[in-house]
Amino acid sequence: MSKRPFEIVDVFAERKYGGNQLAVVRHAEGLSTEEMQQIAAEFHFSETTFLLSDTPVNGGYPVRIFTPAEELPFAGHPSLGTAYVIRETLLGGKANEVTLTLKAGQVPVSFAEDGTVWMKQFPPVYGKVLEASLAAEALGLDISDIDERFPCQEVATGIPSIIVPLRTVEAVTRSRFQLAAFERMAAGCESKALLAFAPGALEEGHDLHARVFVELLGIPEDPATGSAAGSLTAYLAKNELFGGESFHLSLEQGYEIGRPSVLYLNAVRSGDAIEVRVGGKVIPFAAGTL
């Protein structure tokens, strides 16, 4: 195998050693799918991305995304982190927008002056509504911990996640994922991710607290999940948890596993259409070669 440069960045990180780790491997066009999967398993981050060209192809940079267990058509923090690496290493830090071509389609990623990196997600798809009692079992909680004013529902803005509303931040923190119960609850669903959330926060200044469990993808708990955050944003907008036609919120995640992360959620509603954007900061950590 010829040498290939890689960068490691922390995505949705407000401070060093926070957020969700991502490895971005460049010059990956000669790698087989099997080799990419092996490299992703070796890094063993939530995801590793492979940049297949240092120049755009048909309007976007071609990228493949792998968890330690399988390839994904789309994911949030890999999109932000990969776009950041492209901007900094290939474009001299000057581009206002980078478009990625993923298996799910093209994803535009933009860069704000305050350092926040934003991605526009796909139009929301609202799926199956699930039994609250089964959701409680999947989280190792009592049914009284579920906020039954709102549905437990599968939602996708790229890839699907099951959204479970809890009454308190304490209940989110107390959650203990139960794989067998999750599989019973999710029968007939496409989702392999469960996002449990509640209004409030552990750290002052944030609006929501969440945990995301993705054991079926080889990740017991994800520190920060842009795809699931997009699904949550669409869910909040549809159910009008924060009212109005649009909102801008901050979501904290990863605190229970020592990787504090902050994701910014932006929704703009126009009639039945909801535009979803998820943003966060990216902090470079290391670089090397394979």
Secondary structure as GFF3:
##gff-version 3
##sequence-region A 1 290
A	DSSP	beta_strand	5	11	.	.	.	ID=ss1
A	DSSP	beta_strand	20	25	.	.	.	ID=ss2
A	DSSP	alpha_helix	33	43	.	.	.	ID=ss3
A	DSSP	beta_strand	47	51	.	.	.	ID=ss4
A	DSSP	beta_strand	61	66	.	.	.	ID=ss5
A	DSSP	beta_strand	71	72	.	.	.	ID=ss6
A	DSSP	alpha_helix	76	85	.	.	.	ID=ss7
A	DSSP	pi_helix	86	90	.	.	.	ID=ss8
A	DSSP	beta_strand	97	102	.	.	.	ID=ss9
A	DSSP	beta_strand	105	111	.	.	.	ID=ss10
A	DSSP	beta_strand	117	120	.	.	.	ID=ss11
A	DSSP	beta_strand	125	130	.	.	.	ID=ss12
A	DSSP	alpha_helix	132	138	.	.	.	ID=ss13
A	DSSP	three_ten_helix	143	145	.	.	.	ID=ss14
A	DSSP	beta_strand	152	156	.	.	.	ID=ss15
A	DSSP	beta_strand	160	165	.	.	.	ID=ss16
A	DSSP	alpha_helix	169	174	.	.	.	ID=ss17
A	DSSP	alpha_helix	179	185	.	.	.	ID=ss18
A	DSSP	beta_strand	194	199	.	.	.	ID=ss19
A	DSSP	beta_strand	208	214	.	.	.	ID=ss20
A	DSSP	three_ten_helix	215	217	.	.	.	ID=ss21
A	DSSP	beta_strand	219	222	.	.	.	ID=ss22
A	DSSP	alpha_helix	226	239	.	.	.	ID=ss23
A	DSSP	beta_strand	246	253	.	.	.	ID=ss24
A	DSSP	three_ten_helix	255	257	.	.	.	ID=ss25
A	DSSP	beta_strand	261	270	.	.	.	ID=ss26
A	DSSP	beta_strand	273	280	.	.	.	ID=ss27
A	DSSP	beta_strand	282	289	.	.	.	ID=ss28
###
